[in-house]
Amino acid sequence: MSDTPRHTAPDVERALVGMCVTGYDDVHHEIYDALSDEDFYSEAHRVIFRACRAIHERGEATSTVAVVTELKRNGDFKTAGGGAYVSECGGHGAITAGVKQHIRRLKQLAKLRNARQGAYNFLLRTKDKEPEDIDAELDLYAREACEAAEDDTAQDDSMAAAMAETLTSHREAMAARHDDKHPSVPISIPGLAKLLSGWRPGKLVIVAARPGMGKTAYLFQELKHAAGNGIPAGAFSLEMERTEICARFLAAETRVPVTKQLDGDFDIRALDAMIDAGAKLGAQPLQIDDTPGRSVEAICRRARTWVQRHGVRVIGIDYLQLMGDSPGQSRLRSDQKIGHRTKTLKRLARELGICVIVLSQLNRNLEHRQDKRPIMADIRESGRVEEDADVIVFLYSPERYAKDAAPGTVHVSEIRVAKHRQGSVGMVRAHFDKVATTFTETSDREPPPWHRDAPPPTAHWTDDRDEDLPL
C-alpha cells in the first residue's frame, strides 16, 4: 500500500536524523526516548537512526565518520544512501531548535500511516470472509486501532521508574480518599468494601453461585449502586431483557414486587411512586445491553465504545457460560472456551482500566456434599477461571438446603471472598428481607484477619428478585 506525500515529512525526518548524526547530547536522550526507527517513513532514515542509536547506547560519540562506519558494519551503508547522504543529514541537524515539535509531528504521521495500513489490512482480511467470522476480525481491528493510538516508545522500564510510578499512585490514592474521589468504584456493602477496597480498575472479578442464590440480583445491585454514585457503569444481560432489569430496579426503590408489576396488580399511588423512581433511575449513568448470545469479542467491542463515549468504569456480565462461541471455537472443549473468555476479559480490564465483574455458574458437585458451601473446584471449568480472576466471590444461602434451618440462618446469605490477589479474604453475612427485597449486613460477620476487633459495619443492598424468579 503506497503512501501519498502528505503522509510523510522528509524534511522533519532528515532534521531529526541529522541531530542524531551531529552528536548533540542535549537532544539525543529526548529523541531516542520518544522515537523508534519505525516512526520514520524513509528506509534510509530508519537505518541511519538505528546506527546512531547503537553508537549512543555503547556510550560512544556520534559523528558522520562513526555513523558511516556503523552502517558499513551492519551492511546498511547502501540503503542509507552512502556517506554523502549521511553527511547531508548531519548538516540538516546543526540547528536543534524545534526538536519537540519535530518529534510530535513525526509521531502523528506514523500513527496516521499505521491507521491507514490497519484499515487496508482489515479490508484484505475480510474480502473473502464468511459472515460468521467477522466478529474475530472486528475485534482484531479494534485492538490494532488501540495499539496504533498508544505511544509506549517513551516508557521507562527500569525498577526506579516502576517504583516511582507505584509511589505516585499511592500518593494519589491517599489524596483521593481524603477528597472522597477514590479511583475504585464503591461497593454497596461496607463489610465487603473493607475487604476489597472497592471494585478496582484493571481487575477481573468472578461472582459465582448455584441457581437461586441471587447472583444476578447482586450484580445489578452493584452496578446500580455505582451509577447511583455518579460513576458510569455498563451491564451485559445475556439472559434477561432490559425491561425485566428495570422492573427489578423499580421494585428495589418502591417495594412493588416484580410479579405485581408484570400483572398490573398495583394502585395509582404505586404507579406514581414507580414513575418518580423511574425518573430518578433514568438519570443515572448506566448502560444496559440485553443482546442474547453475544461473544466475548462482541462484548469487548461494545465495552470499548461505552468507555470512549460514556466514561464507563465498571461493567458486569450475566453470565460467563451464556456467552456465544467465538469464531472458530465451536468445536473446542467447554473449558477451552471458558478459558478464552476469561483471558480476553482480563485483557480488556487492563486495556481499558476498568473493573469487569462476571457471573459464573457452579457445578453440581457441591449438591452431593454435606457442607454445600462452594469452593474453588465448584466453579465450572474452574482451572482457567481461578487463574485469570483477581477476585472470586461466592454467594451462598443456607436456607436453600435446610427447610428446618435454625432461626439465625433463615433469610441469611453468605457473601464470601475466596480469592483476593491483592488483599484479604473473608465473609459477610447479609439478612434478606423478602418484602423489601433488601439485604442488610448482619452483626455476626466474620471480620477480616487484620481487623478482628473492629465493630461490624452496617450495610444495605438490594436483591431485586421475587422468590419465583430463578437466578
C-alpha positions as CSV (number, residue, x, y, z in Angstrom):
1,M,0.0,0.0,0.0
2,S,1.6,3.3,-1.1
3,D,1.5,6.5,1.0
4,T,0.9,9.9,-0.6
5,P,3.5,12.6,0.2
6,R,1.1,14.3,2.7
7,H,1.6,11.3,4.9
8,T,5.3,11.8,5.1
9,A,7.6,14.6,6.2
10,P,11.1,14.1,4.6
11,D,12.4,17.4,6.0
12,V,11.4,16.6,9.5
13,E,12.8,13.1,9.3
14,R,16.1,14.5,7.9
15,A,16.4,17.1,10.6
16,L,15.9,14.6,13.4
17,V,18.3,12.1,11.9
18,G,20.8,14.9,11.4
19,M,20.6,15.8,15.1
20,C,21.4,12.2,15.9
21,V,24.4,12.3,13.5
22,T,25.9,15.5,14.7
23,G,26.1,14.2,18.3
24,Y,24.3,16.9,20.3
25,D,23.9,15.2,23.7
26,D,21.3,17.6,24.9
27,V,18.8,16.3,22.4
28,H,19.9,12.7,22.0
29,H,18.0,11.4,25.0
30,E,14.9,13.3,24.1
31,I,14.9,11.8,20.5
32,Y,15.8,8.3,21.5
33,D,13.3,8.1,24.3
34,A,10.4,9.4,22.1
35,L,11.1,7.8,18.7
36,S,11.7,4.3,17.3
37,D,13.1,3.6,13.8
38,E,9.5,2.5,12.8
39,D,8.4,6.1,13.2
40,F,10.4,7.1,10.1
41,Y,8.9,6.5,6.7
42,S,12.2,6.6,4.7
43,E,14.2,3.4,4.9
44,A,17.4,5.4,4.6
45,H,16.4,7.5,7.7
46,R,15.5,4.3,9.6
47,V,18.9,2.6,9.2
48,I,20.7,5.9,9.9
49,F,18.6,6.3,13.1
50,R,19.3,2.7,14.2
51,A,23.1,3.2,13.6
52,C,23.1,6.5,15.6
53,R,21.2,4.9,18.5
54,A,23.5,1.8,18.6
55,I,26.5,4.1,18.9
56,H,24.8,6.2,21.6
57,E,23.9,3.1,23.6
58,R,27.5,2.0,23.6
59,G,28.4,5.3,25.2
60,E,30.4,6.5,22.2
61,A,30.2,9.9,20.4
62,T,28.3,10.0,17.2
63,S,29.7,11.7,14.1
64,T,29.5,11.3,10.3
65,V,32.5,9.1,10.3
66,A,31.2,7.0,13.2
67,V,27.8,6.6,11.7
68,V,29.2,5.6,8.3
69,T,31.4,3.0,10.0
70,E,28.5,1.6,11.9
71,L,26.4,1.4,8.7
72,K,29.1,-0.5,6.8
73,R,29.5,-2.9,9.8
74,N,25.7,-3.6,9.6
75,G,25.5,-3.9,5.9
76,D,23.2,-0.8,5.7
77,F,25.6,1.6,4.0
78,K,24.0,1.4,0.6
79,T,20.4,1.5,2.0
80,A,21.4,4.7,3.8
81,G,22.4,6.4,0.6
82,G,26.1,6.3,1.2
83,G,28.4,8.6,3.1
84,A,27.3,11.7,1.1
85,Y,23.7,11.4,2.3
86,V,24.8,10.8,5.9
87,S,26.9,13.9,5.7
88,E,23.9,15.9,4.2
89,C,21.7,14.8,7.0
90,G,24.2,15.9,9.6
91,G,24.1,19.3,8.0
92,H,20.4,19.5,8.5
93,G,20.7,18.7,12.2
94,A,23.0,21.5,13.1
95,I,20.0,23.5,14.4
96,T,18.3,21.8,17.3
97,A,15.5,24.3,17.8
98,G,12.0,22.9,17.5
99,V,13.0,19.3,18.3
100,K,9.9,18.8,20.4
101,Q,7.7,19.9,17.5
102,H,9.6,17.7,15.1
103,I,9.1,14.7,17.3
104,R,5.4,15.3,17.8
105,R,4.9,15.8,14.0
106,L,6.7,12.5,13.2
107,K,4.7,10.6,15.8
108,Q,1.5,11.9,14.4
109,L,2.4,10.9,10.8
110,A,3.5,7.5,12.0
111,K,0.1,6.9,13.7
112,L,-1.7,8.1,10.6
113,R,0.2,5.7,8.4
114,N,-0.4,2.8,10.8
115,A,-4.1,3.6,11.0
116,R,-4.4,3.6,7.2
117,Q,-2.4,0.4,6.9
118,G,-4.5,-1.3,9.6
119,A,-7.7,-0.3,7.7
120,Y,-6.2,-1.6,4.4
121,N,-5.2,-4.9,6.1
122,F,-8.7,-5.3,7.5
123,L,-10.2,-4.9,4.1
124,L,-7.8,-7.6,2.7
125,R,-8.5,-10.0,5.5
126,T,-12.3,-9.7,5.3
127,K,-12.5,-9.7,1.5
128,D,-13.4,-13.4,1.3
129,K,-14.5,-14.0,4.9
130,E,-17.8,-15.6,5.9
131,P,-20.3,-13.6,7.9
132,E,-19.7,-15.8,11.0
133,D,-16.0,-14.9,11.0
134,I,-16.5,-11.2,11.2
135,D,-16.6,-10.9,15.0
136,A,-13.0,-12.0,15.3
137,E,-11.8,-9.7,12.6
138,L,-13.6,-6.7,14.1
139,D,-12.0,-7.5,17.5
140,L,-8.6,-7.7,15.9
141,Y,-9.1,-4.5,14.1
142,A,-10.2,-2.8,17.3
143,R,-7.1,-4.0,19.2
144,E,-4.9,-2.9,16.3
145,A,-6.5,0.6,16.3
146,C,-5.9,0.9,20.1
147,E,-2.3,-0.2,19.7
148,A,-1.8,2.3,16.9
149,A,-3.1,5.1,19.2
150,E,-0.8,4.2,22.0
151,D,2.6,5.8,22.5
152,D,4.9,3.5,24.5
153,T,8.3,4.3,23.0
154,A,9.0,6.7,25.8
155,Q,8.3,4.1,28.5
156,D,11.0,3.7,31.1
157,D,11.1,0.0,32.0
158,S,13.6,0.4,35.0
159,M,12.8,-0.6,38.5
160,A,13.3,3.0,39.6
161,A,10.6,4.2,37.2
162,A,8.2,1.4,38.3
163,M,8.8,2.3,41.9
164,A,8.2,6.0,41.3
165,E,5.0,5.2,39.4
166,T,3.8,3.0,42.3
167,L,4.5,5.6,45.0
168,T,2.9,8.3,42.9
169,S,-0.2,6.1,42.6
170,H,-0.2,5.5,46.3
171,R,0.0,9.3,47.0
172,E,-2.8,9.9,44.6
173,A,-4.9,7.2,46.2
174,M,-4.3,8.7,49.6
175,A,-5.3,12.2,48.4
176,A,-8.3,10.8,46.6
177,R,-9.5,9.0,49.7
178,H,-9.3,12.2,51.7
179,D,-11.1,14.1,48.9
180,D,-13.7,11.4,48.6
181,K,-12.5,10.7,45.0
182,H,-11.1,7.2,45.3
183,P,-10.3,5.7,41.9
184,S,-12.0,2.4,42.8
185,V,-15.8,2.0,42.3
186,P,-17.6,1.9,45.6
187,I,-19.2,-1.4,46.8
188,S,-22.7,-1.4,48.2
189,I,-21.8,-3.5,51.2
190,P,-19.4,-1.8,53.6
191,G,-18.1,-5.0,55.0
192,L,-17.2,-6.2,51.5
193,A,-15.8,-2.8,50.7
194,K,-13.4,-3.2,53.6
195,L,-12.1,-6.4,52.2
196,L,-11.8,-5.4,48.6
197,S,-11.3,-1.6,48.8
198,G,-13.8,-1.1,46.1
199,W,-14.1,-2.5,42.6
200,R,-10.6,-1.7,41.4
201,P,-9.7,-0.7,37.8
202,G,-7.9,-3.3,35.7
203,K,-9.3,-6.2,37.7
204,L,-11.4,-9.2,36.7
205,V,-13.9,-10.2,39.4
206,I,-15.8,-13.5,39.3
207,V,-19.1,-13.8,41.3
208,A,-20.1,-17.5,41.4
209,A,-23.1,-19.3,42.9
210,R,-25.6,-22.1,42.3
211,P,-29.0,-21.1,40.8
212,G,-31.4,-19.3,43.2
213,M,-28.6,-17.7,45.3
214,G,-29.2,-14.2,44.0
215,K,-26.0,-13.7,41.9
216,T,-27.9,-11.8,39.1
217,A,-29.6,-9.5,41.6
218,Y,-26.3,-8.9,43.4
219,L,-24.5,-8.0,40.1
220,F,-27.2,-5.4,39.1
221,Q,-27.3,-4.1,42.7
222,E,-23.6,-3.3,42.4
223,L,-23.9,-1.7,39.0
224,K,-27.0,0.3,40.2
225,H,-25.0,1.4,43.3
226,A,-22.1,2.6,41.1
227,A,-24.4,4.6,38.8
228,G,-26.3,6.0,41.8
229,N,-23.0,7.4,43.0
230,G,-22.5,9.1,39.6
231,I,-20.0,6.5,38.3
232,P,-20.8,5.4,34.7
233,A,-21.4,1.6,34.6
234,G,-22.4,-0.9,32.0
235,A,-24.4,-4.2,32.1
236,F,-24.4,-7.1,29.6
237,S,-27.5,-9.2,30.3
238,L,-27.4,-12.4,28.2
239,E,-30.5,-13.9,29.9
240,M,-32.9,-11.1,30.9
241,E,-34.4,-8.3,28.9
242,R,-33.6,-4.8,29.9
243,T,-37.3,-4.2,30.9
244,E,-37.0,-7.0,33.4
245,I,-33.9,-5.5,34.9
246,C,-35.6,-2.1,35.1
247,A,-38.6,-3.8,36.9
248,R,-36.2,-5.1,39.5
249,F,-34.7,-1.7,40.0
250,L,-38.2,-0.3,40.5
251,A,-39.0,-3.0,43.0
252,A,-36.0,-2.0,45.0
253,E,-37.0,1.6,45.0
254,T,-40.8,1.3,45.6
255,R,-41.2,-2.2,47.1
256,V,-43.7,-3.1,44.4
257,P,-42.8,-6.7,43.7
258,V,-41.8,-7.6,40.1
259,T,-44.7,-10.1,39.8
260,K,-47.2,-7.4,40.7
261,Q,-45.6,-5.0,38.2
262,L,-45.9,-7.6,35.4
263,D,-49.5,-8.4,36.4
264,G,-50.6,-4.8,36.7
265,D,-51.6,-5.6,40.3
266,F,-50.9,-2.1,41.9
267,D,-52.8,1.1,42.6
268,I,-52.3,4.6,41.4
269,R,-50.1,5.5,44.3
270,A,-47.8,2.6,43.4
271,L,-47.8,3.8,39.8
272,D,-46.9,7.3,40.8
273,A,-44.1,6.0,43.0
274,M,-42.7,3.9,40.1
275,I,-42.9,6.9,37.8
276,D,-40.9,9.1,40.3
277,A,-38.4,6.3,40.8
278,G,-38.1,5.7,37.1
279,A,-37.2,9.3,36.5
280,K,-34.5,9.2,39.2
281,L,-33.1,5.9,37.9
282,G,-33.3,7.0,34.3
283,A,-30.9,9.9,35.0
284,Q,-28.2,7.6,36.3
285,P,-25.3,6.7,34.0
286,L,-26.0,3.0,33.5
287,Q,-25.8,1.4,30.0
288,I,-27.7,-1.9,29.5
289,D,-27.1,-4.3,26.6
290,D,-29.6,-7.2,26.6
291,T,-28.5,-8.8,23.3
292,P,-28.5,-12.6,23.9
293,G,-25.6,-14.8,22.9
294,R,-23.0,-12.1,22.5
295,S,-19.5,-13.5,22.0
296,V,-16.7,-12.2,24.2
297,E,-15.3,-10.3,21.2
298,A,-18.6,-8.5,20.7
299,I,-18.8,-7.6,24.4
300,C,-15.3,-6.2,24.3
301,R,-16.2,-4.0,21.3
302,R,-19.3,-2.7,23.0
303,A,-17.3,-2.1,26.2
304,R,-14.7,0.0,24.4
305,T,-17.5,2.1,22.9
306,W,-19.0,2.7,26.3
307,V,-15.7,3.7,27.8
308,Q,-15.0,6.1,24.9
309,R,-18.4,7.7,24.8
310,H,-19.7,7.5,28.4
311,G,-16.6,7.0,30.5
312,V,-17.8,3.7,31.9
313,R,-15.6,2.5,34.8
314,V,-17.2,-0.9,35.7
315,I,-19.1,-3.4,33.6
316,G,-21.0,-6.5,34.7
317,I,-21.7,-9.6,32.6
318,D,-24.6,-12.1,33.3
319,Y,-23.2,-14.6,32.8
320,L,-20.0,-16.4,31.7
321,Q,-21.4,-19.7,30.5
322,L,-24.1,-17.9,28.4
323,M,-21.7,-16.1,26.1
324,G,-21.8,-17.1,22.5
325,D,-19.0,-19.1,20.9
326,S,-16.1,-17.1,19.4
327,P,-15.5,-17.6,15.7
328,G,-13.7,-20.9,15.0
329,Q,-14.2,-22.2,18.5
330,S,-17.4,-24.2,18.2
331,R,-15.5,-27.5,18.3
332,L,-13.4,-26.6,21.3
333,R,-14.0,-28.2,24.7
334,S,-16.1,-26.2,27.1
335,D,-13.1,-25.5,29.4
336,Q,-11.1,-24.1,26.4
337,K,-14.0,-21.8,25.5
338,I,-14.4,-20.5,29.1
339,G,-10.6,-20.1,29.3
340,H,-10.6,-17.9,26.2
341,R,-13.4,-15.8,27.6
342,T,-11.8,-15.1,30.9
343,K,-8.4,-14.4,29.4
344,T,-10.0,-12.0,26.9
345,L,-12.0,-10.2,29.7
346,K,-8.9,-9.9,31.9
347,R,-7.0,-8.3,29.0
348,L,-10.0,-6.0,28.4
349,A,-10.0,-4.8,32.1
350,R,-6.3,-4.0,31.9
351,E,-6.6,-2.4,28.5
352,L,-9.4,-0.1,29.4
353,G,-8.5,0.4,33.1
354,I,-12.0,-0.7,34.2
355,C,-13.3,-3.3,36.6
356,V,-15.0,-6.3,34.9
357,I,-17.4,-8.3,37.1
358,V,-18.6,-11.6,35.6
359,L,-21.1,-14.0,37.0
360,S,-20.4,-17.7,36.8
361,Q,-22.3,-20.9,37.5
362,L,-21.1,-23.6,39.9
363,N,-21.2,-27.2,39.0
364,R,-23.4,-29.8,40.8
365,N,-20.7,-31.4,42.8
366,L,-21.5,-29.4,45.9
367,E,-25.1,-30.8,45.9
368,H,-23.6,-34.2,47.0
369,R,-21.6,-32.8,49.9
370,Q,-22.8,-32.4,53.4
371,D,-21.3,-28.9,53.6
372,K,-22.7,-27.2,50.5
373,R,-20.7,-24.0,50.8
374,P,-18.9,-23.5,47.5
375,I,-15.2,-23.9,47.0
376,M,-12.9,-23.1,44.0
377,A,-13.3,-26.5,42.5
378,D,-17.0,-26.0,42.2
379,I,-16.6,-23.3,39.6
380,R,-17.4,-24.7,36.1
381,E,-14.2,-25.1,34.2
382,S,-12.5,-23.8,37.3
383,G,-8.9,-24.1,36.4
384,R,-8.6,-21.2,34.0
385,V,-11.3,-19.1,35.7
386,E,-9.4,-19.3,39.0
387,E,-6.1,-18.5,37.3
388,D,-7.4,-15.4,35.4
389,A,-9.6,-13.9,38.2
390,D,-8.2,-11.2,40.5
391,V,-11.1,-11.7,42.9
392,I,-13.5,-14.6,43.3
393,V,-16.7,-14.1,45.4
394,F,-19.1,-16.9,46.4
395,L,-22.8,-16.4,47.3
396,Y,-24.4,-19.0,49.5
397,S,-27.8,-19.2,51.2
398,P,-28.0,-21.9,53.9
399,E,-31.9,-21.8,53.9
400,R,-31.9,-23.2,50.3
401,Y,-30.7,-26.5,51.6
402,A,-32.3,-26.6,55.1
403,K,-36.1,-26.4,55.4
404,D,-35.8,-26.5,59.1
405,A,-32.9,-24.1,59.3
406,A,-32.1,-22.5,62.7
407,P,-33.5,-19.0,63.2
408,G,-30.1,-17.5,62.8
409,T,-29.7,-18.8,59.3
410,V,-33.2,-18.1,57.9
411,H,-33.1,-15.4,55.2
412,V,-29.3,-15.1,55.5
413,S,-26.9,-15.1,52.7
414,E,-23.2,-15.5,53.0
415,I,-21.0,-13.4,50.7
416,R,-17.5,-14.8,50.8
417,V,-14.3,-13.5,49.2
418,A,-12.5,-16.7,48.4
419,K,-9.7,-15.2,46.4
420,H,-8.2,-11.7,46.5
421,R,-5.0,-11.3,44.7
422,Q,-4.0,-8.1,46.4
423,G,-5.6,-8.3,49.8
424,S,-7.6,-10.2,52.5
425,V,-10.3,-12.8,52.1
426,G,-13.3,-13.1,54.4
427,M,-17.0,-13.4,54.6
428,V,-20.0,-11.1,55.1
429,R,-23.5,-12.2,56.2
430,A,-26.5,-10.3,54.9
431,H,-30.1,-10.6,56.0
432,F,-32.6,-10.7,53.2
433,D,-36.0,-9.0,53.6
434,K,-38.2,-10.7,51.0
435,V,-40.8,-8.0,51.2
436,A,-38.5,-5.0,50.8
437,T,-36.1,-7.1,48.6
438,T,-33.1,-5.7,50.6
439,F,-30.1,-7.2,52.2
440,T,-28.8,-5.8,55.5
441,E,-25.5,-6.9,56.8
442,T,-25.9,-8.9,60.0
443,S,-23.9,-8.3,63.2
444,D,-22.3,-11.8,63.1
445,R,-20.0,-11.0,60.2
446,E,-16.6,-12.7,60.2
447,P,-14.2,-9.8,60.4
448,P,-11.1,-9.8,58.2
449,P,-7.9,-11.1,59.8
450,W,-6.3,-7.7,60.1
451,H,-9.4,-6.1,61.7
452,R,-10.9,-8.7,64.0
453,D,-11.6,-6.3,66.9
454,A,-13.4,-3.7,64.8
455,P,-17.2,-3.4,65.3
456,P,-19.2,-4.7,62.4
457,P,-20.4,-2.0,60.0
458,T,-24.0,-1.7,58.8
459,A,-24.7,-2.3,55.1
460,H,-27.6,-2.1,52.7
461,W,-28.0,-3.5,49.3
462,T,-30.9,-4.9,47.3
463,D,-31.7,-8.1,45.6
464,D,-34.4,-7.3,43.1
465,R,-35.7,-10.8,42.9
466,D,-39.0,-12.3,43.7
467,E,-38.9,-15.8,45.0
468,D,-40.5,-17.2,41.9
469,L,-37.8,-15.7,39.6
470,P,-34.9,-18.1,39.4
471,L,-31.4,-16.7,39.2
